[in-house]
Amino acid sequence: MKTELNGQTFRELAADTGIPLNTLLSRKRYAVIALRRWMRTLHDDYYY
């Protein structure tokens, strides 16, 4: 599985940073959720 960051896999990122693979995946998940909420707020403010 490739990431959107420099074409590295999550395994490579985990090895490079010393952060466990599942922690990186969890952090990405929460970041995506936060971004979706923020974008929904912007959309709602603009169109309503």
Buried (B, 14 or more C-beta within 10 A) or exposed (E): EEEEEEEBEBEEBBEEEEEEEEEBEEEBEEEEEEEEEEEEEEEEEEEE
